[in-house]
Amino acid sequence: MLRYMTAGESHGPGLTAIIEGLPSGLEVSRHFINEELSRRQMGVGRGGRMKIEKDEIEIIAGVRAGKTLGSPISFLIKNRDWENWLEVMSSEETERKPEKITKPRPGHADLAGIFKMNFDDIRNVLERASARETAARVAVGAFAKLLLNELDIKILSHVVRIGSCSTSLKVSPKPSELSKIDLSPVRCFDKKAETEMLKEIEAASLAKDSLGGIFEVLVYGCPPGLGSYISWDRRLDGRLSRAIVSIPAIKGVEFGEGFKISGLYGSKAHDEIFYDGSKGFYRKTNRAGGLEGGMTNGEPILIRAAMKPIPTLSKPLKTVDIVTKKLVSALKERADVCAVPAAAVVGEAVTAFEIANALIEKFGGDSILELKRNYEGYLKQIADACPPLAGQIADSKKRVRSGLRIKE
């Protein structure tokens, strides 16, 4: 079983995490992990914090000579902004008491958090509830991606909507086009939509407002059978849903054409199965998004997530002071106008972790060599049981390079 825990506050000394369950012998590239952290900080609409932080990982335990040891991995991402918050965020009691925050923001964890924890200072809540924590999750996901790369499983994300502007493209990008997506200031694969999204973000910024949107995460190269149909808590779609919705500000998730097919007849909603002697079983559509019965079905996984607008606004909404009970303007701190491009990168990370966990559960192995041997044995087992399926597996690998038509 693969698991992790993060710790740290937004303006504290740093973020840390412990990962348990990665097999030994996995090659770890610190450069790759730092690149993933850098991708989370990209995009037009980000706030002033991104001008301060340059996230880099410091591996503390579990890796030696560039390879995992099989023991728990621990790492630290230092907060450069910590120097400006030494007194406010000191772990020791200070002579000068920091000013308490008493104006909860609508749409944030502020009010419910102080009720839950019996606090009289909202900073105790907002520091941990901040999306800054997702930097640690991106680093965790980078370790998972390193494992998936060993099995030729690729993950990417792209933005399909910001505010009212949506892409009209009907073909999803392929892994080889990820660098092109990352060059886009809004991480959009559609140049025409990108232009409109940039205009919308500029308009929101001038209005001192914020924008949400929708992003997609795609997983290419997964074999059929990851996850389970037997128990509810082992269904992979359920686990992926929890991971995606756990990202701050995410309010909805679907697989494939989930919401669209809810309004169709069954004859138009499902992906018909075909057979060809040369390539085995295949489908002409992927409305299910690569998951059926809680398991991968061999098609690319397609997850779509909806992100609400950032609740911290330069022109704050009305709220009630928790002490005076008077109507006031909500707390205003540094915030993004739009963080959908960054959220998409976090989506990749949490998806990578869940896929890696499902692989480790199914194929086991204390070392990466043993896991890969078990994985290859499974692919051979499928091929031996139905020889044409060997072609399907090869075709799945080709999809990593050729992309996917997702809509008719």
Residue pairs with C-beta under 8 A, 6 or more apart in sequence:
1 21
1 357
1 360
1 361
2 19
2 20
2 21
2 22
2 144
2 353
2 356
2 357
2 360
2 361
3 19
3 20
3 21
3 357
4 17
4 18
4 19
4 20
4 140
4 353
5 17
5 18
6 15
6 16
6 17
6 133
6 136
6 137
6 140
7 15
7 16
7 17
8 14
8 15
8 16
8 77
8 79
8 132
8 133
8 136
9 89
9 127
9 128
9 130
9 132
10 79
10 126
10 127
10 128
10 130
10 132
10 133
11 79
11 81
11 82
11 84
11 85
11 88
11 89
11 127
12 79
12 82
12 85
12 89
12 127
13 78
13 79
13 82
14 76
14 77
14 78
14 79
14 82
15 76
15 77
15 79
15 132
15 133
15 135
15 136
16 60
16 74
16 75
16 76
16 77
16 136
17 74
17 75
17 136
17 137
17 139
17 140
18 72
18 73
18 74
19 62
19 72
19 73
19 74
19 140
19 143
20 72
20 73
21 357
21 360
22 62
22 68
22 70
22 73
22 143
22 147
23 68
23 70
23 147
23 360
23 365
23 366
23 367
23 368
23 370
23 371
24 67
24 68
24 69
24 70
24 366
24 367
24 368
25 67
25 68
25 70
25 367
25 368
25 369
26 67
26 68
26 143
26 146
26 147
26 150
26 368
27 66
27 67
27 146
28 59
28 63
28 66
28 67
28 68
28 143
28 146
29 66
29 146
30 57
30 59
32 142
32 145
32 146
33 57
33 139
33 142
33 143
34 55
34 56
34 57
36 138
36 139
36 141
36 142
36 145
36 345
36 349
37 55
37 56
37 57
37 77
37 135
37 138
37 139
37 142
38 54
38 55
39 138
39 182
39 345
40 55
40 134
40 135
40 138
40 342
40 345
40 346
41 50
41 53
41 54
41 55
41 342
42 182
42 185
42 187
42 341
42 342
42 345
43 185
43 186
43 187
43 338
43 339
43 340
43 341
43 342
44 185
44 186
44 198
44 201
44 338
44 341
45 186
45 201
45 204
45 205
45 211
45 336
45 337
45 338
45 339
45 341
46 336
46 337
46 339
46 342
47 334
47 335
47 336
47 337
48 334
49 81
49 132
49 334
52 80
52 81
53 79
53 80
53 81
54 80
55 77
55 135
56 77
56 78
57 75
57 76
57 77
57 139
58 75
58 76
58 77
58 78
59 73
59 74
59 75
60 74
60 75
60 76
61 71
61 72
61 73
61 74
62 68
62 69
62 71
62 72
62 73
62 74
63 69
63 73
68 368
70 366
70 367
73 143
75 139
77 135
77 136
77 139
79 132
82 89
87 94
87 96
87 98
88 98
88 123
89 127
98 123
100 120
100 121
100 122
100 123
101 121
101 122
101 123
101 126
101 331
102 120
102 121
102 122
102 321
102 322
102 323
102 324
103 122
103 319
103 321
103 322
103 328
103 329
103 330
103 331
104 110
104 111
104 114
104 122
104 319
104 320
104 322
104 330
104 331
105 311
105 312
105 316
105 317
105 319
105 330
105 331
106 311
106 317
106 318
106 319
106 330
107 308
107 309
107 311
107 317
108 126
108 129
108 311
108 312
109 125
109 126
109 129
110 122
110 125
110 126
110 129
110 331
111 322
113 119
113 122
113 124
113 125
113 126
113 129
114 120
114 121
114 122
114 124
114 125
114 322
117 124
117 125
119 125
120 322
120 323
122 322
122 331
126 331
126 333
129 248
130 248
131 248
131 249
131 339
131 342
133 248
134 247
134 248
134 342
134 346
134 349
137 346
137 349
137 350
137 353
138 345
138 346
138 349
139 349
140 349
140 353
141 346
141 348
141 349
141 350
141 351
141 352
141 353
142 349
142 352
144 349
144 352
144 353
144 355
144 356
144 357
145 155
145 348
145 349
145 352
147 356
147 359
147 368
148 154
148 155
148 352
148 355
148 356
148 359
150 368
150 372
151 221
151 359
151 372
151 375
152 221
152 397
152 400
153 219
153 220
153 221
153 222
153 355
154 175
154 219
154 220
154 221
154 400
155 175
155 217
155 218
155 219
155 220
155 348
155 351
155 352
155 355
156 173
156 174
156 175
156 177
156 178
156 181
156 217
156 218
156 220
156 348
157 181
157 187
157 215
157 216
157 217
157 218
157 344
157 345
157 347
157 348
158 172
158 173
158 181
158 187
158 188
158 189
158 215
158 216
158 344
159 167
159 186
159 187
159 188
159 197
159 213
159 214
159 215
159 340
159 341
159 344
160 166
160 167
160 188
160 213
160 214
160 215
160 216
160 304
161 167
161 213
161 214
161 340
162 186
162 188
162 197
162 200
162 201
162 211
162 212
162 213
162 338
162 340
163 197
163 200
163 201
163 204
163 211
163 212
163 213
163 338
164 200
165 193
165 196
165 197
165 199
165 200
166 193
166 214
167 188
167 189
167 190
167 193
168 190
168 192
168 193
169 189
169 190
169 193
170 405
170 406
170 407
171 403
171 404
171 405
171 406
172 216
172 218
172 300
172 302
172 403
172 404
172 405
172 406
173 180
173 181
173 189
173 218
173 403
174 220
174 399
174 400
174 401
174 402
174 403
174 404
175 220
175 400
175 401
176 401
177 189
177 403
180 189
181 187
181 188
181 189
184 191
184 194
185 194
185 198
185 341
186 194
186 197
186 198
186 201
186 338
186 340
186 341
187 215
187 341
187 344
187 345
188 194
188 197
197 213
200 211
201 211
201 337
201 338
204 210
204 211
204 337
204 338
205 337
207 315
208 313
208 314
208 315
209 309
209 313
209 314
209 315
209 337
210 309
210 310
210 311
210 312
210 313
210 335
210 336
210 337
210 338
211 309
211 337
211 338
211 340
212 249
212 306
212 307
212 308
212 309
212 310
212 338
212 340
213 306
213 307
213 338
213 340
214 304
214 305
214 306
214 307
214 340
215 304
215 305
215 307
215 340
215 341
215 343
215 344
215 347
216 302
216 303
216 304
216 305
216 344
217 244
217 301
217 302
217 303
217 305
217 344
217 347
217 348
217 351
218 300
218 301
218 302
218 303
218 404
219 290
219 300
219 301
219 351
219 355
220 300
220 396
220 399
220 400
220 404
221 396
221 397
221 399
221 400
222 290
222 296
222 298
222 300
222 301
222 355
222 396
223 296
223 298
223 375
223 378
223 379
223 382
223 393
223 396
224 295
224 296
224 297
224 298
224 382
225 295
225 296
225 362
225 378
226 236
226 295
226 296
226 355
226 358
226 359
226 362
227 234
227 235
227 236
227 237
227 239
227 291
227 294
227 295
227 296
227 358
228 234
228 235
228 236
228 294
228 295
229 235
229 293
229 294
229 295
232 238
233 239
234 294
235 293
235 294
235 295
236 291
236 294
236 295
236 296
236 354
236 358
237 255
237 291
237 294
238 294
239 354
239 357
239 358
240 253
240 255
240 291
240 301
240 303
240 351
240 354
241 253
243 350
243 351
243 353
243 354
244 250
244 253
244 303
244 305
244 347
244 350
244 351
245 251
245 252
245 253
245 305
246 350
247 305
247 307
247 343
247 346
247 347
247 350
249 307
249 308
249 309
249 310
249 311
249 339
249 343
250 305
250 306
250 307
250 308
250 343
251 306
251 307
251 308
252 305
252 306
253 303
253 304
253 305
253 306
254 289
254 303
254 304
255 288
255 289
255 290
255 291
255 301
255 302
255 303
255 304
256 286
256 287
256 288
256 289
256 290
256 291
256 302
256 406
257 287
257 289
257 406
257 407
258 289
258 304
260 287
261 268
261 269
261 287
269 287
270 287
270 288
271 283
271 284
271 285
271 286
271 287
271 288
271 299
272 283
272 284
272 285
273 281
273 282
273 283
274 281
274 282
274 283
274 284
275 281
275 282
275 388
276 282
276 388
277 388
278 388
278 391
279 388
279 391
279 392
279 394
279 395
280 386
280 388
280 389
280 390
280 391
280 392
280 395
281 298
281 386
281 388
281 389
281 392
282 392
282 395
283 299
285 408
286 299
286 300
286 302
286 404
286 406
288 297
288 299
289 299
289 301
289 302
289 303
290 296
290 297
290 298
290 299
290 300
290 301
290 302
291 297
291 301
296 358
298 392
298 393
298 396
300 399
300 404
301 351
301 355
302 404
302 406
303 347
303 351
305 343
305 347
307 339
307 340
307 343
309 338
310 335
310 336
310 337
310 338
310 339
312 331
312 332
312 333
312 334
312 335
313 330
313 332
313 335
314 332
314 335
316 329
316 330
316 331
316 332
317 329
317 330
318 327
318 328
318 329
318 330
319 327
319 328
319 329
319 330
320 326
320 327
320 328
321 328
336 342
359 371
359 375
360 371
362 378
363 371
363 374
363 375
363 378
364 370
364 371
364 374
365 371
365 372
365 373
365 374
379 393
382 389
382 390
382 393
383 389
383 390
383 393
